[in-house]
């Protein structure tokens, strides 16, 4: 007689045990991969040729003086960010936007921002050949800190007009355009003689820009021409800070070196950013991939 079918309780128990273990393993793996294994974000977009970028920047000379920035917070903070004479105020303070590789900025700056991601900050140096070019050596003048000036100068009426911006009139006094001291004018036929008359110990202001002290006057020196000894009171703090600006903030010349040991100072009539290593602190604000 056939056996009646009976449930295999052992088999059922084994099946559900397997299901339970499987569920447990899945749960453990879910926790492991969901909460324990680190999730790496996709690599950031990095600036490359063809991208349009927005950056904030601070440009300084190697001595730390700021010559340019797009940040108003830097522009107004002269304590933390001392300014060079070359610095000028912007009409608006916005990020610098340019396409990489199209020559909109100097090559060293264009190259320097490549590889940066949004939020990156980077400092790099742009040498003259990748920046604003080499300086013209014929526009650089090394002058003595202790300078000898003739007491008497003779010139034509034309040269006098060019120097003093007025006609020569004998017996009158004029102000010397360089030193700012008084000078006496005498005229004999076509020859104009200008006699400088500063006071020993007097402080004068060459170009109206810095202090100089009149040390002595020897009226009979140099075969009667006379000699005035003047000391220019310049030091390292004068470098890139003292010079003369023309209208529209263009710099005519700037003091670019003072060598106390050699007793010299340097006037540079080149653009202030020519022939210089320029240091840029750049923050990448935005990258727009155009293709």
C-alpha distance (Angstrom), angle and dihedral (degrees) to the residues before:
residue distance angle dihedral
X1 . . .
X2 3.77 . .
X3 3.77 120.3 .
X4 3.78 115.5 -113.1
X5 3.87 113.7 -112.4
X6 3.78 111.0 -103.4
X7 3.84 127.6 -173.3
X8 3.81 116.6 -98.1
X9 3.77 97.3 -127.2
X10 3.81 93.0 178.2
X11 3.81 91.7 55.6
X12 3.78 93.5 48.3
X13 3.77 90.9 50.1
X14 3.81 91.5 51.1
X15 3.82 92.0 50.4
X16 3.78 94.5 52.4
X17 3.76 90.8 44.9
X18 3.81 88.4 55.7
X19 3.81 91.2 48.7
X20 3.78 90.7 50.2
X21 3.79 92.3 50.1
X22 3.82 90.4 47.8
X23 3.79 91.8 51.5
X24 3.79 90.5 48.5
X25 3.80 91.9 50.1
X26 3.81 91.2 48.9
X27 3.80 90.3 49.4
X28 3.81 92.1 49.3
X29 3.79 91.8 48.1
X30 3.80 90.3 48.3
X31 3.78 91.5 53.0
X32 3.82 91.5 44.5
X33 3.76 96.7 50.3
X34 3.79 94.9 34.3
X35 3.79 100.2 47.2
X36 3.80 110.9 8.9
X37 3.80 107.6 39.2
X38 3.84 107.3 73.1
X39 3.75 116.9 -116.9
X40 3.79 113.0 -134.9
X41 3.79 115.7 -149.1
X42 3.78 119.0 -135.1
X43 3.80 113.5 -85.1
X44 3.82 112.8 -84.3
X45 3.77 121.8 -104.4
X46 3.78 108.4 -99.1
X47 3.79 124.7 -157.5
X48 3.77 115.6 -102.7
X49 3.78 139.5 163.3
X50 3.79 109.7 -61.4
X51 3.81 95.2 31.3
X52 3.78 123.2 114.9
X53 3.80 111.3 -133.2
X54 3.79 137.2 -168.7
X55 3.80 114.6 -152.0
X56 3.77 140.8 173.6
X57 3.79 114.9 -141.6
X58 3.79 145.7 178.9
X59 3.80 117.0 -159.0
X60 3.80 118.9 -159.5
X61 3.77 138.5 170.0
X62 3.79 116.8 -118.1
X63 3.82 88.9 -95.1
X64 3.82 89.0 63.3
X65 3.81 98.4 -108.7
X66 3.81 113.1 139.9
X67 3.81 114.3 -123.1
X68 3.82 96.9 172.4
X69 3.81 143.7 1.6
X70 3.79 139.0 160.4
X71 3.82 92.1 -143.7
X72 3.79 117.1 97.9
X73 3.82 90.2 -161.5
X74 3.80 88.6 61.7
X75 3.79 93.7 42.0
X76 3.80 93.7 57.3
X77 3.81 95.4 42.1
X78 3.80 106.0 82.4
X79 3.80 93.1 160.3
X80 3.80 96.2 61.3
X81 3.80 95.1 26.8
X82 3.82 110.7 35.4
X83 3.79 112.0 -161.2
X84 3.78 132.9 -128.4
X85 3.80 120.3 -135.6
X86 3.82 86.8 -107.4
X87 3.82 91.3 65.2
X88 3.80 114.9 107.0
X89 3.79 132.4 -176.5
X90 3.81 117.6 -104.8
X91 3.77 121.9 -130.6
X92 3.83 88.4 -136.4
X93 3.80 133.9 14.6
X94 3.79 110.6 -135.7
X95 3.78 137.4 136.9
X96 3.78 116.5 -81.2
X97 3.82 107.7 -109.0
X98 3.79 121.8 -167.2
X99 3.81 141.1 143.8
X100 3.80 112.8 -110.4
X101 3.77 116.0 -118.5
X102 3.81 99.2 19.1
X103 3.80 99.4 97.6
X104 3.81 95.7 -110.9
X105 3.82 89.8 131.5
X106 3.81 130.9 28.2
X107 3.79 114.0 -73.5
X108 3.81 95.5 -111.9
X109 3.81 91.7 55.1
X110 3.81 91.7 44.4
X111 3.79 90.4 52.4
X112 3.79 94.0 41.8
X113 3.81 96.1 61.5
X114 3.80 94.6 48.5
X115 3.80 112.6 109.4
X116 3.81 93.8 25.1
X117 3.81 120.1 128.6
X118 3.80 126.8 -149.5
X119 3.80 109.2 -73.0
X120 3.81 93.9 20.8
X121 3.81 118.5 133.8
X122 3.77 120.6 -156.4
X123 3.80 139.2 172.5
X124 3.79 119.8 -151.8
X125 3.80 137.9 163.9
X126 3.80 122.5 -125.4
X127 3.83 112.2 -156.0
X128 3.83 119.6 -147.4
X129 3.80 94.4 -101.3
X130 3.82 89.5 57.9
X131 3.79 94.1 36.5
X132 3.78 131.2 39.8
X133 3.78 98.9 -26.8
X134 3.77 135.5 -105.5
X135 3.78 122.5 -48.5
X136 3.81 120.8 -106.5
X137 3.83 104.2 -114.6
X138 3.82 91.2 -153.1
X139 3.81 88.1 66.9
X140 3.81 94.6 55.3
X141 3.82 118.0 88.8
X142 3.79 125.3 -171.2
X143 3.79 110.0 -156.7
X144 3.82 134.2 -176.5
X145 3.78 119.4 -103.0
X146 3.81 86.8 -145.0
X147 3.80 103.6 52.4
X148 3.80 131.9 -174.7
X149 3.81 115.2 -142.6
X150 3.83 124.5 -171.3
X151 3.79 115.6 -113.9
X152 3.81 91.0 -146.4
X153 3.79 128.7 38.4
X154 3.79 125.2 -175.4
X155 3.78 121.6 -157.4
X156 3.79 144.5 148.3
X157 3.78 122.6 -88.5
X158 3.81 88.7 -108.3
X159 3.79 92.2 54.7
X160 3.80 90.2 46.5
X161 3.80 91.5 53.6
X162 3.80 90.3 48.9
X163 3.80 92.6 50.6
X164 3.81 101.1 38.3
X165 3.81 101.9 25.5
X166 3.79 92.4 -130.7
X167 3.79 139.8 79.1
X168 3.81 117.4 -88.2
X169 3.79 112.8 -106.3
X170 3.81 118.7 -177.8
X171 3.78 116.6 -121.7
X172 3.82 94.9 24.1
X173 3.79 132.4 113.9
X174 3.78 125.7 -128.0
X175 3.78 134.0 -175.2
X176 3.79 114.1 -112.9
X177 3.84 107.0 -118.9
X178 3.81 93.4 -142.7
X179 3.78 104.9 38.7
X180 3.77 102.3 24.0
X181 3.81 94.3 -134.7
X182 3.82 126.6 125.7
X183 3.80 120.9 -89.4
X184 3.81 129.5 -170.4
X185 3.82 119.4 -133.7
X186 3.79 125.7 -146.1
X187 3.82 126.3 175.1
X188 3.82 126.9 -156.7
X189 3.79 111.2 178.3
X190 3.84 104.9 -61.3
X191 3.81 96.0 -14.0
X192 3.77 120.8 93.4
X193 3.81 119.3 -163.3
X194 3.78 121.0 -162.2
X195 3.80 116.8 -163.7
X196 3.79 114.8 -161.9
X197 3.79 113.7 -142.4
X198 3.81 112.6 -174.4
X199 3.82 121.1 154.8
X200 3.82 119.3 -113.1
X201 3.81 108.6 -107.9
X202 3.79 91.4 22.4
X203 3.81 118.9 136.8
X204 3.79 112.1 -131.7
X205 3.81 131.3 -178.1
X206 3.81 116.4 -129.4
X207 3.82 109.4 -146.1
X208 3.79 85.2 -6.4
X209 3.81 87.4 -83.0
X210 3.81 112.7 97.1
X211 3.78 140.8 13.5
X212 3.79 124.8 -94.5
X213 3.78 128.7 174.5
X214 3.80 125.6 -136.6
X215 3.80 103.3 -131.3
X216 3.79 102.4 -179.4
X217 3.81 146.2 -21.2
X218 3.82 123.2 -141.6
X219 3.78 105.0 -172.7
X220 3.83 94.9 -171.4
X221 3.81 100.3 43.2
X222 3.82 124.2 117.3
X223 3.81 95.8 27.6
X224 3.75 94.2 -49.7
X225 3.77 97.6 -46.3
X226 3.80 89.1 107.5
X227 3.79 130.1 -142.2
X228 3.81 133.3 -120.0
X229 3.82 116.9 -164.7
X230 3.79 113.9 -149.0
X231 3.82 130.2 -177.6
X232 3.81 116.5 -150.7
X233 3.81 107.1 -142.6
X234 3.79 97.3 -143.3
X235 3.81 128.8 135.6
X236 3.81 140.9 166.4
X237 3.82 90.9 -70.3
X238 3.81 88.4 63.8
X239 3.81 94.1 63.0
X240 3.83 113.2 113.3
X241 3.80 89.8 -8.0
X242 3.81 101.5 77.5
X243 3.77 123.9 60.9
X244 3.76 142.2 95.6
X245 3.79 126.5 -79.6
X246 3.76 124.6 -155.3
X247 3.82 124.7 -149.5
X248 3.82 115.5 -62.2
X249 3.84 89.2 34.3
X250 3.83 93.8 -78.1
X251 3.80 111.1 152.7
X252 3.82 115.1 -127.7
X253 3.80 95.7 -172.4
X254 3.79 139.8 -20.6
X255 3.79 137.1 -163.2
X256 3.81 103.2 -107.7
X257 3.81 101.1 172.2
X258 3.79 141.3 19.3
X259 3.80 117.4 -170.2
X260 3.79 108.9 -172.2
X261 3.81 92.6 -180.0
X262 3.80 92.2 54.3
X263 3.80 92.2 36.6
X264 3.80 94.5 -126.5
X265 3.78 142.3 118.5
X266 3.80 129.0 -164.3
X267 3.80 129.6 -132.9
X268 3.80 113.9 -162.3
X269 3.80 119.6 -163.1
X270 3.81 93.3 -175.8
X271 3.81 119.8 103.1
X272 3.84 103.7 -77.1
X273 3.82 93.6 -117.8
X274 3.81 95.1 49.4
X275 3.78 118.0 102.9
X276 3.79 92.9 10.7
X277 3.79 137.0 117.8
X278 3.80 103.2 -120.6
X279 3.81 120.9 -154.5
X280 3.81 117.1 -150.0
X281 3.80 126.8 -167.7
X282 3.81 104.7 -162.2
X283 3.81 133.2 -175.3
X284 3.79 118.3 -166.3
X285 3.81 107.5 -133.3
X286 3.81 102.6 172.3
X287 3.80 140.5 -2.1
X288 3.79 121.4 -158.0
X289 3.80 115.6 -168.5
X290 3.77 106.0 -146.9
X291 3.79 97.5 -170.6
